[in-house]
Every structure is written in C-alpha cells, then in structure tokens.
C-alpha cells in the first residue's frame, strides 16, 4: 500500500527530499501560485502551519503554473514572493504539474487515492489534499475552500 512516505520531491531550492521526512504527521498538500485570486490563502495556510505544527501538522506547498500561467517565476522569485508577502515558513517544493500526461506521480496518486476524488483533475490553484498520520489521503478540498475551514478536519486527525 503506497503512502506519502513513498514519494520524493525536490525542494524549492532544488535538493530532493524524501517525503518520509513527514511520516507520522498530518499533512496538507496544496498546489500554489503567486499570481492567483486565491494567493491570499498563503496567509491562512501559514496560520494553520503555525497553529497546528507543534502537534504534528505540516503544510506542503507545490507551485504549479498550469492554471493561467499564474506561477511563471523562478524558484528564487517564488521563494522571495512567499517570504516577503506572506512570511511562509512551511516547506515549499519545486514547481510541478498536477494534471495531464506530465502530472507529478505524487499528484496522480493523490487524485487516485483520495476518497471521493475519483481521479478528477485539479480544477485550479490552491486545491488541497489532507493526508493522515498513516500517510494515506483522507480528503480533498476545492480551491475556494479557505484554509481556516479545514481546522475541524485537521483537529480530528491530530
């Protein structure tokens, strides 16, 4: 049975990181973008990370440029934007694709394994996947769902 720990992703700076580094944590995986109407959600994602992080929660951000070219910047530009505008401290990873033939294996797995997801494509930036401590996907949230609205689901898993 595949779990989050079976994947590796490159950090925004380029170094590969086994996602087993987050084994035993509740994880929220989000495809993010700097020039999107949903970009202010970075603030709410960071608030969740700061609030629940000490209890074993992590947000994992994956920039994606597949929706309206809203994440066209380099890794350095993305990092600077997130730090300067939203004080993002949660782990950020390299830009990837979430849909289509070049979709990252992590996202193919999330879309396939999350209950109710039924292999549906990601609709837009800031789609969210909640993964339990066992490394298995629990729930998918649409891009318009605000981070604060996920608190009850996170609390249940913690």
N, C-alpha and C positions, 0 to 999 in steps of 0.2 A: 504494500500500500504506500503510495507516494505521499510525502508530506513536504511542507515548506523547507525543511532541512535538506531535502534532496537537490535543491537548486543553488546555483551560484549566480551572482550578479555583480557587475562592475560598479564600483562607487563612482560618484560624480567626478572624482579626481582621476579615475582610470584603473585603480587597483581592484582586482577581483576579490570578492568576499563571499565565502560560503554563507548561505542564509541559515545554516545550522548555528550561526552566532546568535540567533534569536530563538533557538529551541527553548521550549518551556514558557515562552512569553505569548501573550495575546498580541496579535499584530493586525494593524490596519494598513492595507496596501492600496495606494492611491496613484492613479496616473495624473500628473500635474502639468500645468503650463503657466507661463509668466504673463501672457497677454490675453487672458480669457476673462469672460464675465464672471467666472467662478473663482478667479485668482484670489480674491479676498478670503476664501476658505483656508488659505495658508494660516491665517491668524487663529482660526478655530482648531485646525489640526495641531498647531503648536500648543495651544491651550490644553487639548486632550493629552498630548505627549507629556507636558509638564505636570499635569494633574495626576495622571494615572501611571506614568513611567516608574515611579518608585514602587508601585505594586505589581510590576511585571508586564507593562504595556509598552508597545513601540509602534510608531508610525513609520512606514517605509515609503518614501516618495520616489516615483519613477516618471521623470519628464517624458513627454510624448508630443511630437509635432504632427501627428496625423489628423488633427482636427483644426482646420482653418489656418494652418501654419502658425499656431499660437505659441510655439516653443522653438523658435528658429535659432536661438542663441547658442553659443558655445558653452561647454561645461563651466568655464570660468565666469561667463556672463550670467548663467543660471544661478551659480553659487552666490555671486555678488548680489543679484537681484533678491534672492531669498533671504540673505543675511541682512542687507540694508533695509529692505522694505517690511519684512515680517519676522526678523530675528529667528529664522528657522534653525533649530538645533537638532531636529530629528534626522535620521540617516537619509541621505539623498543619493540616488543611483544614476548611472548614465542613461542618457536618452535611449528610448526603445520604442518599438511598435507594438501595439496591443491588438490589432486586427489584421486580417489578411494573411497571405502566404508567408510574410516575413515576421509575423507576430512572435514575440519572445515566448519561449517554452513556458515560462512562469505564467504568463497571461493566458496561454492556451489551456494550461492546467486549471487555473482559477476559473475560467469561464466554463470548463467542462465539469469540474468537481463541486462547485458551489451549489448547494440545494436551491432549486428554482431558477438557476441561471440558464440551463439547457443550451449551452454553447452559444448563447446570444452574443453578438458583437458588443463591444463597449460603445455606448452612444456618444459620449463626449468626454472632455477633460473633467477630472475630479470624480470619476466613478470610484467606488470604494468597496473593498473586499475585506471582511472581518475573518480572521483566522484564529482558531482556538489554541490553547496551550499545547494541544496534541499535534499542532501543525496542520490541521485539516480545516479547509474553508467552512465557514458557518453561515455567512450571509453576504449578499451583495446589496449595495445601496446605489441608487442613481446619483448622477452628478449634481442635481439640485438639492439633495438631502444635505442639510447643514451639519457640520461636524458635531455640534453640541447635541443634536438629535440622536446621535449614536451612543450617548452616555449610558442609557439604561442597558443596552445590549453589551457594552463593554463591562459595566458593573457585574452583569450576570456571569460573564466569562472569567472575571477576576476572582 
